[in-house]
Each structure stands twice: as C-alpha cells, then as structure tokens.
Amino acid sequence: MKITGVRTQLYRYNLTRPIGDANSPNGWSTGSHLAVFIDTDAGVTGVTLGGGSARRHIHSLAEELLVGKDPRGVRGLWQRMIDRAFKGNNRGVVNEAISTLDVCLWDLKARLNNEPLWKTLGASNRHVRAYASGLDIPLSDDELRAFYTRMAGKGIHAGKLKVGLNMADDLRRIGIMRDALATSGKQPELMVDSNEYWSPKQAIRHIREFEEQFDIFWAEEPARRWDYRGLRQVSEGIRAAVATGENLDHISEFMALVDNRAVDVIEIGRGAGGITGGLQIADLAYAFEIPVSVMNCPGNFSAHFAAALPNHIWMEVLDAGRVAGFTIDTRIEDGWIVLGDSPGSGIVFDEAFMQANAVADPSTADTGLAGGRRQGAALYEIAEGEALWGDE
C-alpha cells in the first residue's frame, strides 16, 4: 500500500458571530479552511482541516517525503518530515504543514482500520469533557450572556473569558459568564485568557483582583509563551493555575516550562507537531503529573486525540460556526464531546460548498484574521472609549 498524492482545497466561510481577543479586540467575522486529502492506491483517502498559509509546504513535503510510502507508518513518516525541516527550522508554517499532514495520516490510518480515530489512538472512552470558550472580546454584554447561556444549555459548566484590556470590563464580564454558566445547574468553573497581552507584574495585579471576587480555575497565557521566569512568577503570585502552551510548536519548547515549574496546565494545539507531536508533549506532562488541555478546532475533531490522553482535563469548544463545508460525527451532550463511530475523524467534506466558496490564496483581507500583538501590550491598559486597533 502506498500514498499516491495529496490534494488541497482552500475555501472561505462566514462565522455565526464575531470572535477576537485583547490583541484583536475588533474581532473578525469570516474564516477559511484548507481541506486536505491524502490519497492511496488502496482507494482510501485520509482527510483533515488545516491552515491556508501552510498550503505550499503541505504539497512540497508530501511530494518529497510521503508519496510512494506506506501510510500506516505514521510515526516514521512524521520523523521524516521533522528531520527534513531540521535545517529550515520546523517552526511556523513549516511546522503547521507537518502537523496538518500528521493529523491527516492518522485519519487515514483509522480509515484503513475501518474504525474511529479515537480507537486507533487507543482510547477506551468516546467522551471528552468540554469547556466553552467565547473568543468573546467583540461581543456585547447581552451577546456574551447569550453565548454562555447557550453553552450551559448543552450541560457545559466551565467557561473561558477573553480579558486584558481594562479591569472594569473584565470584572463585569466574568460575572456575566459565571451567572450564565450557573444555568447549567452545576457549579461554574471560570477561566480567563489574556493571550500574552500582559507583563508578569500586570498579570499578577489583574488576576489577584479577579480572585477577590471570583474563584478562577486557570489563567491562560498571562505572560509571553516562552517566558518561563515570568510565567513562574505569575504562578507563584496567584491562586489560579497558569495554563500555556497552545502556541508552542515542539516538545523542546515545553522543557523549560516544565523544568522551571512555570506551567500548571499544559495546553496542546494542533500546531504542536500534530497528533504524533502532541502525544509526546502529553507524555512529558504525564511524567510530571501535569494535566493537559487540548485546544479548540473546527468540529472538535481533536477530541479523538484528547480521548486518548490519561491526563486530559478539558477540551476547548468555540462554537462560532466553523463547521462549514463539512460534517463531522461528534456532538455535545451534558457537557461532554461525544465521539461517533464513523471511520477516521468522522469528517465528510461538502464538495459543492467548497467549490462555491473557493479562494485562490489566504490573506488577512480574505479571512479577517488580524493577527499580531496589539500596540501597547504589556505596557498599558485601554481606557474606556479609547480607540482600539484598526480604529484609526
């Protein structure tokens, strides 16, 4: 059995609500998906979703390293890609390409086994606990309340609020999230995420004030992702756990955080080397009894990976209309992501939708993804009524 080629289709879609954080407070309302297909001479195709910026590298890596190889040796193929990118540095869009191809290969392996991916990965349970994540700075108070109330209606009692611009807004909105989640009938679990917007000292001051009124379960990215000294300083200065890692690319980048006790919850994103790289990071965390949390993805297909991790606590659920151009065999019941029995990740693409919404090349103008760190981050707060990024 051999891989015969890779195909991709980039397409755009509209979100059902705006999303944004402290670095992009105006938010965005459109998104794009890159549908990825790995074909074989057995007539079975692996599929996944990726980012359009990595498209060129996905094709070049696949054509050079994967075509003609047996797709069942996923870990070995992952290592070939990692080794090939060694001199070019397996970070950024190159790492995103490797991660996407790895997830697609695991999907293909599960389809060849004619079983769901969670079983191929060795999970014994199809349930993954979920928390609601609003990416919600652009939302009004009423929209914020409606979002978390809707998620509470699905049995979810934990939520994560985007914070960082100013204290008054943050305190009021944490209270809105708490009260909305309480409608689930369970004790709310509250998390905050400043997306590396603060300095360590700012983070300690802000989070301590939050903790005077609320029980905060974790504070996410309260300082820069690589700043193990600053993150440890924050962890020692607050009651809440410090969560970070979603924007790191490789297990080596987690070593300083773990070795210096700078992280209390390790977050694993799709860009951390795909499933193969993510398993390594989860094993590292397990060795030090650190819990892990898998980050959001369209349709929650990463829950297959999360289900296989013994130290996994919660997976992030965004629910902003990103299930566009495909269907997936997952659902949320009583606060849990429930994985189905469809082969692979359960993703089935809608060819007609993709063709009707196809775009040639991704750009910030096409997708609305502002990107970048906001001017003034780690320096000052935003006063009420002050112009935000993009308001000039």
N, C-alpha and C positions, 0 to 999 in steps of 0.2 A: 504494500500500500504506500502511495506517495502523494505528496502535495503537488498539485498541478498549477496553482496560481492563486493570486489574491485580487479581489475586486473591491472597490470602494464607491460610495455614492454620498456626496455631501448635499444636505438639504436644510432648509430653514423652516421655522415654525413660530407661532405666536404663543407666548406664555398666557396663562389664565389670570395672572396678577403680576405686578412688578416685583422684582427682587433686587436687593442691594445691601451693602454693609457700610461701616464707617468710612471706608476708603472710596466707596462709590455710592454715596448717600442718595443721589437722584435715581439710582437703580436703572434697570433695563427691562424691556417687555418682550423681547424676541430672543430666540436662541437658535442654535444649529446643531445637528447631529451628523456624524460621519458613520454611515453604515459600512461595516467591514465584513467581508466574506472570504474564507479560506476554502478553496475547492480541492477535492481529491479525486484520484482515479477510481475510487470506490463509489462515487456518486453521492457521497455525504459531504455536506458543507457546514463548516463552523461559522458562527456569526457573533458579532458584538457591536457595541457602540464606542466610538472614540471621538477625539477632537480633530477638527479640520486642519489645525495648524501642523499636525504631525503627518498629514497625508503623504507627502513626498517621501518621508523617511519610512513610513509603513511599506510602501511599494519597493523602495530600494533594499531594505533589509530582507523582505520576503523573497524578492527575486534572487538575491545573492546567497542567502543562508537557509531558506526554508524550502523553496521549490526543489522537488526531487527527493526530499527527505520523508521518512516515516513520521506522520503527525502524532503518533502515540507516545513518542519520547519527548514529552513536553518540557521536562526539566532540562534535558540535554540541549534542546533547541533554545531554551531561554539562556543557557550558559553560552551558547554560540553567539547569540546576539549581544550579550553583555561583554564578552571578550572582544567581539568585533568593534564595539563602540569604545573600547578602553582608551585609545589614543585621542579619539574625538570627544571623549568625556561623555559618559552615559548619563546626562542630565538634560533638563529642559525638554524640547520637543523630541529629541532622540530617545530619551527615556520614556516619554509619552508613547512613542511609536512601539518601543519594546513592550511596554506594559499592555498596550492595546492588543498587540499580536499574541502575547502570552494568554490573555483572557480569552481571545478567540480560539486559541489552540486547546485550552481547557474545555471550552464549549464543544469543540469538535470531538475531543476525546469522549466526552459524555454522550454525545450523539452517536458515536461509533459503538458505545456500550449500550445504546438504547435505554438510557436512564437519565434522570435529572442530575444536574451538576452537583447538587449537594450530596448525592450518594457517591458519585465518582470521587469527591473530595473526602469521603469517609465520615460525613456527619451522620449521626444516628437519630436526629430530630429535625423536622422540617420547620420549626418555629424559631423566629429570631425576634427578640424584644426591640421595640421601636420607640424613638422619641421624636417629637415634632420640632422641626426647625424652620423658622419663617423666612430667613434671609430678608428680614422684615423692616429695615430702616425706612424704606419708602412708604410703608403702609401708615394710614391714619390710625388713630386710636380705635375707631369703630371697625376698620378693616382688620386690625391686629386682633381685636376681641373675636371677630367672626372666624378668623383662621384657626385660632387655638380652641375655640368652642367646637368648630367642625372636627378638629382632630380628636378632641375629647370625646366626641360622639362615636369615634372609632375605638374607644377604650384606651386611648393614649393619655397617660397622666404626667409625662415628662416633656419638658419643652426647653428650647434654647433660643434666647433673645439676642439679637444684634445690639451692641451697646458701644459707647465710647465717645460720642460727640459732646454731650453735656449731661451733668448729673441729674438735673430736674427731670428731663425727659426719660432718662434711664430708669429712675426710681418709679415714676408713674407707670411706665410701660411694663416693668417687671410685675407690678401689682396687677395690671390688666391680664398679663399672661397667667399669673398664678390663679386668679379668680376664674378665668375661662377654663383652665385645666381642671380645676376643682369640680366642674360639672361632670367630669368622668365618674365621680363617686369615689375616687381614690385620692390619697394624699399627693399633692403635686410635688414633682421633683423639678427644681429650677436650675437652669444653666445659663451662663452668659458668654458671649463671644465678642471680643473686641478686634479680632482679625489683625493682630500685631500693630494696632493703632497707638497703643500707649508705650511709654517708657516703663521700666520696672517700678520706679517710685510712683508714677501716676497710677499704675495698675493697683498697687497696694492701697493707695489712698482711696481710689474709687471703690474697690471691692470691699474694703473694710466698711465703707459707708453703706454699701448694699447690705452687708451682713448685719448691720444694726437693725434692719427691718425684715430681712428675708434669710431663709436657710438656703444658701447657694450650694448646689451639689458639686459643680465644677465651673472653673473659669478657663475659657478656651483661648489659646494664643494671647495671653496677657502681655507678652513681650515678643521680640523677634524670634522666629522659629529656631535659629541657630544659637541664640544667646543663652547657653546653659547656666552661666553665672546669674544672669538676670532672672531667668525662669526659676532657678532655685531660690533666689532672693524673694520672689513673689510667693512661691510655695511656702516658705518659712514665715512669711508675713501675713498670711490669711488663713482662715479655717478651711475654705473650699479647696478641693483638689485642683491641680493645674493639669489641663489637658492640652496636648500639642502633638504635632507630627504629620498632619494631613497634607502639608505642603513640602514634606521631605521626600527625596527621590530614591534613597537607597539605605539599606540596613546600616551602612557605615556611618550615616548621618545621625542615627539614633544612639550610637555608642556613647557619645559624650553626655547626652541627656540622661541615659541610664546610669552610667558610671558616676555621675555627679549628683544623682538623686534630684534631678531637675524636673522630672515629669512624674505625675501620679496616675495619669490615664494616657496611654499611647493611642493616637488616632492613626488609622491606616486608610489612605486614599487609594483610588485606582492607579494613580501615577507612581506608586511606590514599587515599581517592578512587576505590576500585575498581580495575579494570584500567587505565582511562584515566589516573587519577592515579598509579598505580603505574608505568606506563610513563614518565611524566615524571620520577619520582624515580630510576628506574633509569638514565635518560639522564643525569641530573645526576651520578650516581655514576660512570657510564662516562666522562664528560668529565674526571673527576679520577682515573681508574684505581682506583676503589674498588670492591671486589667487593660483591655484594648477595646476600641470602638471603631467600627467600620463606617466610613463616611458615605454621604448620600450619592446616589446615581440615578439616572432616569429609569423608572420602573422598578427600582430597588433590586436589580439583578445581582448586585454584590452581596445580597443576603445569602446566596448559595455559599459564598466564601465564609461569611460570618458564622454560618451554622456549623462549620467545621472547626471553629476555634473554641477550646475549652475555657479560655479566659475572656471571652467576649461578654460585654455587659449590655450595650445598647447600639442600635444602628440608627443613623440619622435619616429621617424621612422629610423630604422637602414639599412634595405635593403642590407643584406650581404649574401643572400642565405640560410637563416634559415628556409624558408618554404620548408622543406624536410621531406618526409614521410607522408605528409598530404596535403590536400587542404583546403581552407577557403573562405567563402563568404564575402570577403572585397576587395576593390580596392581603388586606389588613383586617384582623379580627381580634377584638378585645385587647388591643394594644400590642399585638404580635403581627409581624410579617409572616404569612403562611405561604410556604413554597409548594408549588404543584409538582405533578409527576411527568410533565412534558419533558422530552429529551433535551439535554443541554440546559441552557439558562432559561429556556421557555420563550425566547424572543422569536417573533414572526414578523418580518417586515412587510409593510404595505407598499408594494412597488409603484402603484398608481400615485399614492401620496408623495412618495419620494421624487418621482419624475415631475409631478406638477409643481413641486416646491424646490427643485434642484437649483443650486448655486455653484458657480464655477470655482470660487475661491473664498475662503473665510477672511473677514476683516472686521475691525471694530465697528465700522459703519453698517455692515450687514447684520451682525449679531447683537449689537448694542452692548457688548461686554466692555465696560470702561477700562478695567484693569488698572494696574499701577497703585502706588501708595499715595494717599491723599496728601496734598501740601499741608504742612503743619503737624503731621503725625508725630507723636512723641514730644511735641513742643507746646501746644496749647489746645484748649477746648474751643468749641464753636458756640458763640453766644447766640441767644435766641434771635432769629431774624437775620443772622449773618449769612452772606451768600455762600452757597456750597459749590463744590467742584462742578464746573460746567455752567455756572450761572452768569458768567461774565458776558 
